[in-house]
Amino acid sequence: DGTGIGIVDVVAYNSSGGFNFNASTNASGWTNRTAITEYANIGGTRRYYSDYNINASRPNYFSDNHSHNVSLEQNNLSDRFTLTPDPLLIKGCINLTTEGTIYTQVADITNNTLIHDCIIVQAANVTLDCAGFSITSIQNYSGVYSNQLNTTVKNCNISMGDGTGGIGVEYRAGSDGSLLDNSTFIGGEIGISYVASHNSKITNVYINGSINDGISLASDWVDMRNLTVKNTIDIGIYYNGADYSNMTNATFLDNDGGSNGINIWGIGNTFRNITIMGNRISLNRDNNTFINIYSNRTSIPFIVDSDGTKITDWLNENDIAGDEVRVQAGELNNTCLNCTYELDDETVNAGAEWIRRWYYQAYVNDSDGNNISGADVVS
């Protein structure tokens, strides 16, 4: 655009490849005036050094090269180089349009005048590596948006507007097989939104202070690992018709004003190694499985409004005045194995079924104290 660029290295080599000078531009784009050798006369014999190869380069730009003949041009005090930004290096809101390309963010992006989503993925198999830089706006648009197959977004720090549409990363129909990794989301209406983005992965994500949901999941077969979701005004994670997904190693803290940390309107999901502090788990669809759950909510950590719920190894550590588990009327075949809570704090409504089980293991020996293998133990 004709604007001078600072900190550009300008290096000159003579016709034999010998180094002549290295100069650096100032903030206005100019180097200091230097000298360039036309020839050396040794014992009456001149050795000429033209043509010179002069290169201008700066990180994040494509370099520019000139050929300079000092004998013809002599003084040259306005040699102009034009550097073009590398399109794979992201410094502002942009559309990512080349399939199979890795784009790398190289500076924080702050844009409070957005009129559309900041970074829009428009080609399949694209990777956006934010490299730890931030994407920030007070406007209610998505920091990153994709409806393209196999989109990878990683190493991002995103904070968008708090109103409707202010989403950190938004995956929509067409973005199956996508990956979101090692990223932080602060504020915004929703931290992460998945709509019909199936067979995708979310790993190593931290979400704090979303106005609506920390994660809004309306996609199937999503694998989630190593999540922290806290201080959302509404739900920690909302399974909005999401089926057959897996969550492993997740912490939910003080979401929804202490109400719903996990709200499930989907079937066949599995939750493993979940810590839920000051929140409840609400089950509204069938056949969901929970393994190794720790909670400390002071009122109703589990509300079961579904059939076929399986809970294994659950500890609720708060001794409360009120229900620790509530099974709504008519909900059948719900089981809890090795679940620790106060029996008096269990409510099973009319026509509902709640089966509490404990582990059992037997040891058999003979009268001399020797182990016996193959013994049948029948109950």
Buried (B, 14 or more C-beta within 10 A) or exposed (E): EEEEBEEBBBBBBBBEEEEBBEBEBEEEBBBEEEEBBBEEEEEEEEEBBBBBBBBBBBEBBEBBEBEBBBEEEEEEEEEEBEBEBBEEBBBEBBEBEEEEBEBBBBEEBEBEEBEEBBBBBBBBBBBBBBBEBBBBBBBBBBBBBBBBBBBBBBBBBBBBBBBEBBBBBBBBEBBBBBBBBBBBBBBBBBBBBBBBBBBBBBBBBBBBBBBBBBBBBBBBBBBBBBBBBBBBBBBBBBBBBBBBBBBBBBBBBBBBEBBBBBBBBBBBBBBBBBBBBBBBBBBBBBBBBBBBBBBBBBBBBBBBBBBBBBBBBBBBEBEBEEBBBBBBEEBBBBBBBBBEBBEEBBBBBEEBBBEBEEEEEEEEEEEEEEEEEEEEEEE
